[in-house]
């Protein structure tokens, strides 16, 4: 929940109802869009690279070649390891940090010696996220199963639920 000043337990925009282009404070599930890009296509995804707080689902309408992105088959917050868990005022887990956010290692964050797709692989934490939300990004190089395209004539419904 949030108080009257938009201070929320997770994913808030620093005392504002709108983030105005800035990301919410992690850990937070993200819906990401690049509209009318290369070849007149929209690119979109649900990212858990900055952690998870709520399931996100992107449903495209119209356009061609469009697929649903995001959606979860399990609640990550109920399975989140204690070391990555963010607790709310009532003591329940309200968000789960990604491995990068929680452990801050080059291997978890795909940087340094692990900064290329051939060197960085899905960690156990990223796999837990992927198992729960199969079409969401779970780590930096998760493009193959997590980036979606649609002709730019589409409209989108984004559900946070």
C-alpha positions in Angstrom: 0.0 0.0 0.0 0.8 3.7 -0.2 0.2 6.6 2.2 -1.3 10.0 1.2 2.1 11.2 0.0 2.6 8.3 -2.4 5.2 6.7 -0.2 4.6 3.0 -1.0 6.0 -0.2 0.3 7.4 -1.1 -3.1 7.9 0.4 -6.6 7.1 4.0 -5.7 8.2 7.2 -7.6 9.7 9.1 -4.7 6.6 11.0 -3.4 4.9 11.3 -6.7 2.0 9.6 -8.3 3.8 9.6 -11.7 7.4 8.6 -12.4 7.7 11.0 -15.4 10.0 8.7 -17.3 12.1 7.6 -14.3 11.7 4.0 -13.1 10.1 3.2 -9.8 12.3 2.3 -6.8 13.3 -1.3 -7.2 12.5 -4.0 -6.7 9.7 -3.5 -9.2 8.2 -5.4 -12.1 8.4 -3.3 -15.3 6.4 -3.1 -18.5 8.7 -1.8 -21.2 7.8 -0.4 -24.6 9.6 1.0 -27.7 6.9 2.1 -30.0 7.1 2.6 -33.8 10.7 1.5 -33.9 12.7 -0.3 -36.6 10.5 -1.5 -39.5 7.4 0.2 -38.0 7.3 -2.4 -35.2 6.7 -2.0 -31.5 9.0 -3.9 -29.1 7.7 -4.7 -25.7 8.5 -6.9 -22.7 7.9 -7.5 -19.0 11.2 -7.2 -17.1 12.0 -8.6 -13.7 15.7 -7.7 -14.0 15.1 -5.0 -11.3 13.1 -7.5 -9.1 9.5 -8.4 -8.7 6.6 -6.8 -6.8 3.4 -7.6 -8.8 2.6 -9.7 -11.8 2.4 -7.7 -15.1 0.7 -8.8 -18.3 0.8 -7.0 -21.6 -2.0 -7.9 -24.0 -1.7 -6.6 -27.6 -4.8 -5.9 -29.6 -4.8 -5.6 -33.4 -1.5 -5.5 -35.3 0.1 -8.6 -36.6 2.6 -11.0 -35.1 1.6 -10.0 -31.6 1.9 -12.2 -28.6 1.0 -11.8 -24.9 4.0 -10.9 -22.7 4.4 -11.4 -19.0 1.9 -13.0 -16.7 3.0 -15.4 -14.0 2.0 -19.0 -13.1 3.4 -18.6 -9.6 3.6 -15.8 -7.0 7.4 -15.0 -6.7 6.8 -13.2 -3.4 5.6 -16.4 -1.8 8.7 -18.3 -3.0 11.2 -15.5 -2.5 14.4 -16.4 -0.5 14.7 -14.5 2.8 17.9 -12.8 1.6 16.0 -11.2 -1.3 12.7 -10.6 0.4 11.4 -7.0 1.0 8.9 -7.0 3.9 5.9 -4.7 4.2 4.6 -3.0 7.3 2.7 -6.2 8.2 5.7 -8.4 7.8 4.6 -10.1 4.6 6.9 -10.2 1.5 5.8 -7.3 -0.8 8.6 -7.6 -3.3 11.5 -9.9 -4.2 14.9 -8.5 -5.2 16.6 -9.9 -8.4 19.9 -11.7 -7.9 21.7 -8.6 -9.2 19.9 -6.3 -6.8 20.3 -8.6 -3.8 23.8 -10.0 -4.3 25.4 -7.4 -6.6 27.9 -9.7 -8.1 29.3 -9.5 -11.7 27.9 -12.9 -12.4 24.3 -12.0 -11.3 24.5 -8.6 -12.9 26.0 -9.7 -16.3 28.9 -7.3 -16.0 32.7 -7.4 -16.0 33.9 -10.8 -17.1 30.3 -11.8 -17.4 29.3 -8.8 -19.5 28.5 -10.6 -22.8 25.7 -13.1 -23.7 28.1 -16.0 -24.1 29.6 -15.4 -20.6 26.4 -14.5 -18.6 23.9 -17.3 -18.0 20.7 -17.5 -16.1 21.5 -17.8 -12.3 19.4 -19.8 -9.9 17.6 -16.7 -8.8 16.9 -15.7 -12.4 15.7 -19.3 -13.0 13.2 -19.0 -10.1 11.9 -15.8 -11.7 11.7 -17.5 -15.1 9.9 -20.5 -13.7 7.2 -18.3 -12.2 6.9 -15.8 -15.1 8.0 -17.7 -18.3 7.8 -14.9 -20.8 9.3 -12.1 -18.6 12.9 -11.1 -18.7 14.7 -12.7 -15.7 18.2 -11.5 -16.4 20.0 -9.1 -18.8 20.4 -11.5 -21.8 17.0 -13.2 -21.7 16.1 -11.7 -25.1 15.2 -14.9 -26.9 12.1 -15.8 -24.8 11.2 -12.4 -23.5 11.2 -9.7 -26.2 8.1 -9.4 -28.3 7.3 -7.4 -31.5 4.1 -6.3 -33.0 3.1 -4.1 -36.0 2.8 -0.5 -34.8 -0.9 -0.5 -35.5 -1.6 -2.4 -32.2 -2.9 -1.1 -29.0 -2.0 -2.5 -25.6 -3.7 -3.4 -22.3 -1.2 -3.6 -19.4 -2.5 -5.3 -16.3 -0.8 -5.1 -12.9 -2.5 -7.8 -10.8 
